[in-house]
């Protein structure tokens, strides 16, 4: 069972990921934060360390970049692959994601049929920069 | 070795001295900050002239005061009073003129400078008059000296003012001739007339020069104006470009977020995980999902086209790409659309195609575009994929037995947003697929073209270099 943490302020995007989880009930365990308030405290308060973290980028009060920085400050968490799940796909935006240290990027709209296998490949160590 | 070092040190010190002198000179001849353009150039010219004169005068003064010739036989050991007087007078004038030259009223400095020789002559004459030892017939030579003032005034001052100076100097000469008849021109009448003509000639030549300079200056100003206008236009275009990019980025973002829900919700409904739906409903949600995908492709095409237009299309280049695999993926995508038509798709590629270097996703995009066009426009017959390997490239030919492309349409195949008539009848597509594919092929160092005959079919050719000369880019897309 892959434990995934997803931080997303758009309700419809959260619904999409819940649907993906429903398609794979025995493989995917998704925890969702619907905002980034107190992100660091809530991350550390999770009952178990997630295997993979999906972050939306344009969020308040903390952006995806800030959350990435918070994650990297904790030894237990800094090796977790952090994946940007974003609708911003212009070259410049993607370049910045790579530079600041995101492990991979999956674009919105996600590919529901491929999503689990993409996450599995990321966990195996592949860096995926997928733009649908 | 030491000698070499010595020479080196001498060279360096000579260099630094000349550097120091250059700096000092630049500092000394720097015009007032409040001047600009032609005024600044004029003031700079004046300051150069004044600085040089000051320097020469200082040297002259030193010579007069130290009187190095005093040891020579026959030369008086006393300081030459008249020379000292002239030197001091001219120095005073030059310092005042220099002070004016550094200010924004530099023209006053020029006026003083042009008057300085006259004043010096007068001082000399006055001294000579009082000491009664002025040699006869020397006035003619002094008149030449006076004319020097006219020259300086003409060069530095504006044309109109230089004429005033010239007239003033001529009047002065005539006054001298009238007041001091006992010193004038023993048999030097010609010289006197000549002296009166010279200022006129100088003013005339300087006037012509000034007119020529004005012409050039106005041309320069015109060029500068055009240049500024062009720069403004370019800046505006850059701004417009930035606005466009920002618009495209936000449009893409804003459309993709709802598409995420549209495509995936409908897909999820179609999977019947949340409960069974009937066939019609299933078909409808399938259409919703497909339409969403289509809209996404449109957005991507528009973004690609704008990247190409901006020259910012970057390739994510990998080594060892098997084109056969890439084409197979494209075939798998397209094949389902041929199921309800009597069209067979054959792929006749050797199992061991040489590897190429390129952007996997972009190469797939090219073949997907060509194959889906072939599938769309072929009602019956065969779509075949063949390859030809030459010394430095692989050529892939995709031939169909469709309607063919009319001659009048063939020029539009690679133009943006232009669909052929038949393409429009068939519906779908942005009209951007082929132009983008050609750009992508060319970005890989390859080519894309077609041959077509009405009623027989069309063959699209793509070449990909075996070892791409492309430098590996850092980034995807």
Boltz contact constraints between the chains, C-beta under 6 A:
constraints:
  - contact:
      token1: [A, 12]
      token2: [B, 261]
      max_distance: 6.0
  - contact:
      token1: [A, 13]
      token2: [B, 260]
      max_distance: 6.0
  - contact:
      token1: [A, 16]
      token2: [B, 260]
      max_distance: 6.0
  - contact:
      token1: [A, 16]
      token2: [B, 264]
      max_distance: 6.0
  - contact:
      token1: [A, 19]
      token2: [B, 268]
      max_distance: 6.0
  - contact:
      token1: [A, 22]
      token2: [B, 273]
      max_distance: 6.0
  - contact:
      token1: [A, 87]
      token2: [B, 253]
      max_distance: 6.0
  - contact:
      token1: [A, 87]
      token2: [B, 256]
      max_distance: 6.0
  - contact:
      token1: [A, 87]
      token2: [B, 257]
      max_distance: 6.0
  - contact:
      token1: [A, 88]
      token2: [B, 253]
      max_distance: 6.0
  - contact:
      token1: [A, 90]
      token2: [B, 249]
      max_distance: 6.0
  - contact:
      token1: [A, 91]
      token2: [B, 477]
      max_distance: 6.0
  - contact:
      token1: [A, 95]
      token2: [B, 475]
      max_distance: 6.0
  - contact:
      token1: [A, 108]
      token2: [B, 256]
      max_distance: 6.0
  - contact:
      token1: [A, 108]
      token2: [B, 257]
      max_distance: 6.0
  - contact:
      token1: [A, 108]
      token2: [B, 260]
      max_distance: 6.0
  - contact:
      token1: [A, 109]
      token2: [B, 259]
      max_distance: 6.0
  - contact:
      token1: [A, 109]
      token2: [B, 260]
      max_distance: 6.0
  - contact:
      token1: [A, 109]
      token2: [B, 263]
      max_distance: 6.0
  - contact:
      token1: [A, 112]
      token2: [B, 264]
      max_distance: 6.0
  - contact:
      token1: [A, 112]
      token2: [B, 267]
      max_distance: 6.0
  - contact:
      token1: [A, 129]
      token2: [B, 476]
      max_distance: 6.0
